[in-house]
Amino acid sequence: MKTRVLRESPVLILITLACLAAGVWAYPRLPDRLPTHWNIRGEVDGYSSKAFAVFFFPFMALGMYVLFNVLPSLDPHAARYRQFAGSYSLLRSLIVLFLDGLYLVTIGYGLGFRLDIGLVVRLAISLLIVALGDQMGRVKQNWFVGFKTPWTLSSEENWRRTHRFGAKTMVVGGLLSLLMVPFKPPAFAVASFLAIIAGSLAPVFYSYVLFRRGV
């Protein structure tokens, strides 16, 4: 069986390379140290060298792209990726574009565009969780993507029910987080964190409940 089970997405590579090109163009205009981390209040609390900030993050995005293309060929259930190829490609795209977006925001901040980084990140993370959750119900049993517990991996029915349930809890958690965006930190950070964690962990407990029920 061929190891390549998904179509390539050259558009993602081109977008990431365009982001890198923007970073290279901005390089001489950037300060020697760039803010690369913000606390829950939206205040800068971490810096990186200009070279690290400009070059590391685009290559990390490209690395994620490559990783997503390699993982199916390493999975004993490789053939199943064809059954949710569209969702898998979308998940890959969302994560790579999320990283690209954060990179551009960081470069823009370094150029002097005083964006509300906290607001941007809150929106981005909340929307990402909603989008990822929307696809979870379509993910078939595999070793790398989804809610991988001993019970979902040992039972296809457990996997199916858990991921349908998890799709709902992730979307709800992401929407609740989105509703908290207008609130200022740290209230948002706490509520958002709890909503996202609850939405992501609930399926783990649900898979165990199904296991106890013989599913």
URQUI-V284216 format. One record per residue. N is the residue number from 1. RES is the residue in one letter. SS is DSSP state (helix for helix, strand for strand, loop for the rest). PSI is psi in radians with two decimals (* if undefined). Layout:
n->N res->RES ss->SS psi->PSI
n->N res->RES ss->SS psi->PSI
//
This chain:
n->1 res->M ss->loop psi->2.42
n->2 res->K ss->loop psi->2.49
n->3 res->T ss->loop psi->-0.41
n->4 res->R ss->loop psi->1.90
n->5 res->V ss->loop psi->-0.07
n->6 res->L ss->loop psi->2.64
n->7 res->R ss->loop psi->2.58
n->8 res->E ss->loop psi->2.78
n->9 res->S ss->loop psi->1.35
n->10 res->P ss->helix psi->-0.43
n->11 res->V ss->helix psi->-0.70
n->12 res->L ss->helix psi->-0.72
n->13 res->I ss->helix psi->-0.76
n->14 res->L ss->helix psi->-0.70
n->15 res->I ss->helix psi->-0.77
n->16 res->T ss->helix psi->-0.69
n->17 res->L ss->helix psi->-0.61
n->18 res->A ss->helix psi->-0.69
n->19 res->C ss->helix psi->-0.75
n->20 res->L ss->helix psi->-0.72
n->21 res->A ss->helix psi->-0.68
n->22 res->A ss->helix psi->-0.68
n->23 res->G ss->helix psi->-0.70
n->24 res->V ss->helix psi->-0.73
n->25 res->W ss->helix psi->-0.69
n->26 res->A ss->helix psi->-0.29
n->27 res->Y ss->helix psi->-0.93
n->28 res->P ss->loop psi->-0.23
n->29 res->R ss->loop psi->-0.08
n->30 res->L ss->loop psi->2.66
n->31 res->P ss->loop psi->2.87
n->32 res->D ss->loop psi->-0.51
n->33 res->R ss->strand psi->2.29
n->34 res->L ss->strand psi->2.45
n->35 res->P ss->strand psi->2.25
n->36 res->T ss->strand psi->0.05
n->37 res->H ss->strand psi->2.42
n->38 res->W ss->strand psi->2.50
n->39 res->N ss->loop psi->-3.08
n->40 res->I ss->loop psi->-0.25
n->41 res->R ss->loop psi->0.04
n->42 res->G ss->loop psi->0.25
n->43 res->E ss->loop psi->2.47
n->44 res->V ss->strand psi->2.22
n->45 res->D ss->strand psi->0.25
n->46 res->G ss->strand psi->2.41
n->47 res->Y ss->strand psi->2.72
n->48 res->S ss->strand psi->2.81
n->49 res->S ss->strand psi->2.70
n->50 res->K ss->helix psi->-0.77
n->51 res->A ss->helix psi->-0.75
n->52 res->F ss->helix psi->-0.83
n->53 res->A ss->helix psi->-0.66
n->54 res->V ss->helix psi->-0.67
n->55 res->F ss->helix psi->-0.51
n->56 res->F ss->helix psi->-0.84
n->57 res->F ss->helix psi->-0.71
n->58 res->P ss->helix psi->-0.65
n->59 res->F ss->helix psi->-0.49
n->60 res->M ss->helix psi->-0.70
n->61 res->A ss->helix psi->-0.75
n->62 res->L ss->helix psi->-0.65
n->63 res->G ss->helix psi->-0.69
n->64 res->M ss->helix psi->-0.68
n->65 res->Y ss->helix psi->-0.84
n->66 res->V ss->helix psi->-0.76
n->67 res->L ss->helix psi->-0.79
n->68 res->F ss->helix psi->-0.51
n->69 res->N ss->helix psi->-0.45
n->70 res->V ss->helix psi->-0.62
n->71 res->L ss->helix psi->-0.78
n->72 res->P ss->helix psi->-0.61
n->73 res->S ss->helix psi->-0.27
n->74 res->L ss->helix psi->-0.18
n->75 res->D ss->loop psi->2.27
n->76 res->P ss->loop psi->-0.40
n->77 res->H ss->loop psi->0.63
n->78 res->A ss->helix psi->-0.68
n->79 res->A ss->helix psi->-0.47
n->80 res->R ss->helix psi->-0.35
n->81 res->Y ss->helix psi->-0.44
n->82 res->R ss->helix psi->-0.46
n->83 res->Q ss->helix psi->-0.32
n->84 res->F ss->helix psi->0.65
n->85 res->A ss->helix psi->-0.71
n->86 res->G ss->helix psi->-0.79
n->87 res->S ss->helix psi->-0.69
n->88 res->Y ss->helix psi->-0.76
n->89 res->S ss->helix psi->-0.68
n->90 res->L ss->helix psi->-0.74
n->91 res->L ss->helix psi->-0.77
n->92 res->R ss->helix psi->-0.80
n->93 res->S ss->helix psi->-0.76
n->94 res->L ss->helix psi->-0.78
n->95 res->I ss->helix psi->-0.75
n->96 res->V ss->helix psi->-0.76
n->97 res->L ss->helix psi->-0.57
n->98 res->F ss->helix psi->-0.80
n->99 res->L ss->helix psi->-0.71
n->100 res->D ss->helix psi->-0.74
n->101 res->G ss->helix psi->-0.78
n->102 res->L ss->helix psi->-0.61
n->103 res->Y ss->helix psi->-0.82
n->104 res->L ss->helix psi->-0.65
n->105 res->V ss->helix psi->-0.73
n->106 res->T ss->helix psi->-0.78
n->107 res->I ss->helix psi->-0.75
n->108 res->G ss->helix psi->-0.70
n->109 res->Y ss->helix psi->-0.70
n->110 res->G ss->helix psi->-0.48
n->111 res->L ss->loop psi->-0.09
n->112 res->G ss->loop psi->0.02
n->113 res->F ss->loop psi->1.82
n->114 res->R ss->loop psi->1.30
n->115 res->L ss->loop psi->2.72
n->116 res->D ss->loop psi->1.54
n->117 res->I ss->helix psi->-0.70
n->118 res->G ss->helix psi->-0.76
n->119 res->L ss->helix psi->-0.77
n->120 res->V ss->helix psi->-0.81
n->121 res->V ss->helix psi->-0.71
n->122 res->R ss->helix psi->-0.79
n->123 res->L ss->helix psi->-0.80
n->124 res->A ss->helix psi->-0.81
n->125 res->I ss->helix psi->-0.76
n->126 res->S ss->helix psi->-0.81
n->127 res->L ss->helix psi->-0.64
n->128 res->L ss->helix psi->-0.76
n->129 res->I ss->helix psi->-0.72
n->130 res->V ss->helix psi->-0.80
n->131 res->A ss->helix psi->-0.74
n->132 res->L ss->helix psi->-0.76
n->133 res->G ss->helix psi->-0.63
n->134 res->D ss->helix psi->-0.44
n->135 res->Q ss->helix psi->-0.24
n->136 res->M ss->helix psi->-0.63
n->137 res->G ss->loop psi->-0.26
n->138 res->R ss->loop psi->-0.17
n->139 res->V ss->loop psi->2.21
n->140 res->K ss->loop psi->2.87
n->141 res->Q ss->loop psi->2.19
n->142 res->N ss->loop psi->3.13
n->143 res->W ss->loop psi->-0.13
n->144 res->F ss->loop psi->-0.46
n->145 res->V ss->loop psi->2.29
n->146 res->G ss->loop psi->-2.87
n->147 res->F ss->loop psi->1.64
n->148 res->K ss->loop psi->1.70
n->149 res->T ss->loop psi->2.89
n->150 res->P ss->helix psi->-0.50
n->151 res->W ss->helix psi->-0.62
n->152 res->T ss->helix psi->-0.58
n->153 res->L ss->helix psi->-0.33
n->154 res->S ss->helix psi->-0.09
n->155 res->S ss->loop psi->2.11
n->156 res->E ss->helix psi->-0.62
n->157 res->E ss->helix psi->-0.69
n->158 res->N ss->helix psi->-0.77
n->159 res->W ss->helix psi->-0.83
n->160 res->R ss->helix psi->-0.84
n->161 res->R ss->helix psi->-0.72
n->162 res->T ss->helix psi->-0.72
n->163 res->H ss->helix psi->-0.53
n->164 res->R ss->helix psi->-0.71
n->165 res->F ss->helix psi->-0.80
n->166 res->G ss->helix psi->-0.57
n->167 res->A ss->helix psi->-0.73
n->168 res->K ss->helix psi->-0.79
n->169 res->T ss->helix psi->-0.61
n->170 res->M ss->helix psi->-0.75
n->171 res->V ss->helix psi->-0.77
n->172 res->V ss->helix psi->-0.78
n->173 res->G ss->helix psi->-0.74
n->174 res->G ss->helix psi->-0.68
n->175 res->L ss->helix psi->-0.69
n->176 res->L ss->helix psi->-0.71
n->177 res->S ss->helix psi->-0.70
n->178 res->L ss->helix psi->-0.67
n->179 res->L ss->helix psi->-0.43
n->180 res->M ss->loop psi->-0.12
n->181 res->V ss->loop psi->-0.75
n->182 res->P ss->loop psi->-0.38
n->183 res->F ss->loop psi->2.51
n->184 res->K ss->loop psi->2.62
n->185 res->P ss->loop psi->2.72
n->186 res->P ss->loop psi->0.01
n->187 res->A ss->helix psi->-0.78
n->188 res->F ss->helix psi->-0.82
n->189 res->A ss->helix psi->-0.77
n->190 res->V ss->helix psi->-0.88
n->191 res->A ss->helix psi->-0.74
n->192 res->S ss->helix psi->-0.78
n->193 res->F ss->helix psi->-0.79
n->194 res->L ss->helix psi->-0.71
n->195 res->A ss->helix psi->-0.78
n->196 res->I ss->helix psi->-0.75
n->197 res->I ss->helix psi->-0.76
n->198 res->A ss->helix psi->-0.75
n->199 res->G ss->helix psi->-0.54
n->200 res->S ss->helix psi->-0.51
n->201 res->L ss->helix psi->-0.44
n->202 res->A ss->helix psi->-0.73
n->203 res->P ss->helix psi->-0.52
n->204 res->V ss->helix psi->-0.82
n->205 res->F ss->helix psi->-0.62
n->206 res->Y ss->helix psi->-0.69
n->207 res->S ss->helix psi->-0.59
n->208 res->Y ss->helix psi->-0.70
n->209 res->V ss->helix psi->-0.75
n->210 res->L ss->helix psi->-0.72
n->211 res->F ss->helix psi->-0.77
n->212 res->R ss->helix psi->-0.41
n->213 res->R ss->loop psi->0.03
n->214 res->G ss->loop psi->0.24
n->215 res->V ss->loop psi->*
//
